Amino acid sequence: MIIVGELINASRKSVAAAIEAQNAAEIKKLARDQVEAGAHYIDVNAGTFVDKETEYLPWLVRTVQSELQAPCCLDSPDPRALEAALKVHTGTAMVNSISLESARYDSILSLIAGTPLKIVALCMSDEGMPDTADKRLAIADKLINGMVQKGVKIEDIFVDPLVQPVATKTTYGVEFLAAVEQIMNRFPGVHTIAGMSNISFGLPERKLLNQTFMVMAITRGLDAAVMNPLDKRLMAGVLTTEALLGKDNFCMNYLKAYRNKKLVF
């Protein structure tokens, strides 16, 4: 499971304050804590600072990578901010994200075409967010084929079928799960990724719902997630599920987590 640590996001008040004050120590700590908890990428988002995103996103990248060698997931719809961040990034970054929305597709595609960058592809178009698995699959098909034709390797594509709150519509959970399974079966080599916490929006005991839904999604083939790696129960659920599904060779990751007292239930 590829974990993208979600905590360095300007939508969080403490992070926004740290960005504005250029408090590198707090950003570095958040980055290191997430990597030590199991994150493979560190998401960096300065999106609430619309007028300064081209300045703040590169600063976040430099700050994170001055502390550790982990790659970043550059989280912005603005190609100018992404380009500025890519200029200072060391190693292979993940770009979050492209979609079929006309305002975003061409500009982001020109940025990633023919590069080794990892790219998150949102199942969203000018018609909005799809509400069924079939609609998600249709968008994923266009996105994947369009990018592959421009030289993006299929193994560098992370399709996000978009999690929507089950409190809003009863079928949102099952439609997402069906979309993950269909995408993984139809496009061998592609990845699927999602921000899982949206499923529980508006409901009590959100962590319980998030943890359960993560397990369900992994059984359908989800192999990456934008999540909080400091949630020990959530991480334990990921490790346990992968061990039981035969995705953890000789249960080595599970045993390592046990020895490090990271299995919380």
C-alpha positions as a printed Julia matrix, in Angstrom:
265×3 Matrix{Float64}:
   0.0     0.0     0.0
   1.37    3.38   -1.02
   0.65    5.92    1.71
   0.52    9.64    0.99
   0.67   11.53    4.27
  -2.04   14.2     4.21
  -1.21   16.42    7.19
   0.76   19.28    5.58
  -2.33   20.93    4.18
  -3.09   24.65    4.48
  -6.77   23.87    5.11
  -5.64   22.9     8.62
  -5.39   26.06   10.73
  -2.15   25.1    12.46
  -0.46   24.31    9.15
  -1.71   27.52    7.53
  -0.26   29.48   10.44
   3.07   27.65   10.12
   3.22   28.35    6.38
   2.41   32.02    6.8
   4.98   32.4     9.58
   7.52   30.31    7.6
   7.8    28.06   10.63
  10.05   25.43    9.1
  10.48   23.48   12.34
   6.76   22.63   12.56
   6.56   21.59    8.9
   9.68   19.43    9.23
   8.28   17.69   12.31
   4.99   16.93   10.57
   6.89   15.49    7.62
   9.21   13.35    9.72
   6.41   12.06   11.96
   4.46   10.9     8.9
   7.43    9.16    7.27
   8.3     7.41   10.53
   4.67    6.25   10.75
   4.86    4.69    7.28
   4.17    7.41    4.66
   5.89    6.99    1.29
   5.0    10.46   -0.02
   4.38   13.71    1.85
   1.47   15.7     0.5
   2.15   19.45    0.44
  -0.75   21.83   -0.06
  -0.77   25.64    0.15
  -4.06   26.04   -1.69
  -5.73   28.42    0.75
  -3.09   31.03   -0.11
  -4.31   31.65   -3.63
  -2.17   34.74   -4.24
   0.98   33.22   -2.73
   0.7    29.55   -3.71
   3.5    29.85   -6.27
   5.73   31.05   -3.44
   4.52   28.84   -0.59
   4.34   25.47   -2.4
   8.05   25.49   -3.36
   8.88   26.6     0.19
   7.03   23.58    1.55
   8.91   21.26   -0.81
  12.31   22.71    0.15
  11.43   22.56    3.84
  10.25   18.95    3.76
  13.16   17.72    1.65
  15.73   19.55    3.75
  14.59   17.29    6.62
  14.27   13.95    4.81
  14.6    12.31    1.41
  10.95   11.37    0.93
   9.3    12.55   -2.29
   6.41   14.99   -2.15
   2.91   14.84   -3.54
   2.38   18.32   -4.98
  -1.24   19.1    -4.25
  -2.54   21.95   -6.39
  -4.8    22.54   -9.4
  -2.62   25.51  -10.43
  -0.02   24.56  -13.07
   2.06   27.63  -12.16
   2.38   26.53   -8.55
   3.13   22.96   -9.64
   5.82   24.09  -12.06
   7.46   26.25   -9.4
   7.42   23.36   -6.92
   8.8    20.89   -9.45
  11.8    23.14  -10.06
  12.98   22.7    -6.47
  11.84   19.1    -5.91
  14.5    16.4    -5.63
  13.64   12.97   -6.99
  10.37   11.89   -8.58
   7.36   13.8    -7.34
   3.7    12.92   -7.47
   1.41   15.56   -8.99
  -2.08   15.89   -7.57
  -3.92   16.25   -9.9
  -5.3    16.07  -13.43
  -8.95   15.61  -14.4
 -11.14   15.79  -17.51
 -12.19   19.32  -16.58
 -11.27   21.46  -19.58
  -9.75   24.18  -17.4
  -7.29   21.69  -15.9
  -6.66   18.87  -18.37
  -4.48   20.49  -21.06
  -2.37   22.59  -18.72
  -1.53   19.71  -16.37
  -1.01   17.23  -19.2
   1.55   19.51  -20.85
   3.39   19.64  -17.52
   3.63   15.87  -17.04
   3.78   14.54  -20.62
   6.91   12.5   -21.27
   8.18   12.81  -17.69
   8.66   10.15  -14.98
   6.31   12.03  -12.63
   3.59   10.16  -10.78
   0.17   11.66  -11.49
  -3.14   11.5    -9.63
  -6.04   11.39  -12.1
  -9.38   12.49  -10.67
 -12.52   10.89  -12.09
 -14.1    14.28  -12.63
 -15.2    16.1   -15.78
 -16.93   19.33  -16.72
 -20.17   17.54  -15.83
 -19.05   17.29  -12.21
 -18.44   14.31   -9.92
 -19.78   10.99  -11.21
 -22.15    9.08   -8.93
 -21.87    5.57  -10.39
 -19.05    3.11  -11.04
 -19.77    3.11  -14.78
 -19.44    6.88  -15.04
 -16.18    6.78  -13.11
 -14.86    4.05  -15.4
 -15.72    6.06  -18.51
 -13.77    9.07  -17.22
 -10.86    6.89  -16.08
 -10.69    5.33  -19.54
 -10.35    8.72  -21.24
  -7.81    9.98  -18.71
  -5.61    6.9   -18.82
  -5.61    6.57  -22.6
  -5.03   10.29  -23.09
  -2.03   10.31  -20.78
  -0.52    7.09  -22.12
  -0.69    8.53  -25.64
   1.36   11.49  -24.37
   4.1     9.28  -22.95
   2.93    8.82  -19.36
   3.6     5.26  -18.22
   0.53    3.46  -16.95
   2.33    2.47  -13.75
   2.81    6.18  -13.0
  -0.95    6.86  -13.1
  -2.94    6.88   -9.85
  -6.67    7.0   -10.62
  -8.82    8.6    -7.91
 -12.45    7.42   -8.31
 -13.46   10.04   -5.72
 -14.94    9.08   -2.36
 -18.23   10.85   -1.57
 -20.1    10.95    1.77
 -22.32    7.94    2.31
 -24.52   10.13    4.52
 -25.45   12.09    1.39
 -26.38    9.1    -0.75
 -26.58    5.49    0.38
 -24.95    4.07   -2.75
 -21.83    6.26   -2.74
 -19.75    3.72   -0.83
 -20.6     0.67   -2.95
 -20.26    2.61   -6.21
 -16.77    3.75   -5.24
 -15.74    0.21   -4.32
 -17.11   -1.16   -7.6
 -15.2     1.54   -9.5
 -11.91    0.61   -7.83
 -12.37   -3.04   -8.73
 -13.34   -2.32  -12.34
 -10.48    0.12  -12.92
  -7.88   -2.25  -11.47
  -9.2    -5.16  -13.56
  -9.49   -3.24  -16.81
  -6.17   -1.39  -16.71
  -3.39   -3.72  -15.49
  -0.49   -1.75  -14.03
  -2.49    1.32  -13.09
  -2.88    2.36   -9.43
  -5.98    3.55   -7.6
  -5.82    6.16   -4.87
  -8.31    8.12   -2.77
  -8.78   10.4     0.19
 -10.78    7.93    2.25
 -12.06   10.2     5.03
 -14.71   11.79    2.81
 -16.82    8.66    3.2
 -17.7     9.52    6.82
 -18.45   13.22    6.45
 -21.51   14.23    8.46
 -21.6    11.07   10.57
 -20.51   10.32   14.16
 -17.49    8.12   14.99
 -15.84    9.03   11.71
 -12.61    7.16   12.45
 -14.49    3.87   12.77
 -16.14    4.37    9.38
 -12.86    5.42    7.77
 -11.0     2.39    9.13
 -13.68   -0.05    8.0
 -14.0     1.51    4.55
 -10.24    1.39    4.04
 -10.25   -2.37    4.66
 -13.14   -2.81    2.22
 -11.36   -0.76   -0.45
  -8.09   -2.69   -0.14
  -9.98   -5.95   -0.69
 -11.26   -4.47   -3.98
  -7.75   -3.57   -5.14
  -7.07   -0.06   -3.83
  -3.29    0.19   -3.56
  -2.68    3.8    -2.51
  -4.35    6.3    -0.19
  -4.08    9.92    0.88
  -4.49    9.52    4.62
  -3.29   10.31    8.11
  -0.48    7.82    8.84
  -0.47    8.95   12.5
  -3.85    7.24   12.94
  -2.46    4.01   14.38
  -5.67    2.03   14.09
  -6.06    3.02   10.45
  -2.48    1.99    9.71
  -2.93   -1.26   11.63
  -5.98   -2.02    9.5
  -3.96   -1.48    6.32
  -1.13   -3.74    7.49
  -3.47   -6.46    8.7
  -5.56   -6.48    5.54
  -2.54   -6.68    3.28
  -1.13   -9.57    5.31
  -4.41  -11.49    5.07
  -4.71  -10.83    1.33
  -1.24  -12.2     0.64
   0.17   -8.78   -0.26
   2.77   -8.82    2.51
   5.56  -11.31    1.77
   5.84  -13.68    4.74
   3.94  -11.03    6.74
   7.18   -9.09    7.13
   5.55   -5.64    7.31
   3.03   -6.94    9.82
   5.74   -8.48   12.0
   7.89   -5.35   11.81
   4.94   -3.25   12.93
   4.29   -5.67   15.79
   7.9    -5.46   16.98
   7.7    -1.67   16.84
   4.43   -1.72   18.82
   2.49   -0.13   15.97
  -0.37   -2.64   15.83
  -3.2    -0.92   17.71
  -6.71   -2.38   17.82
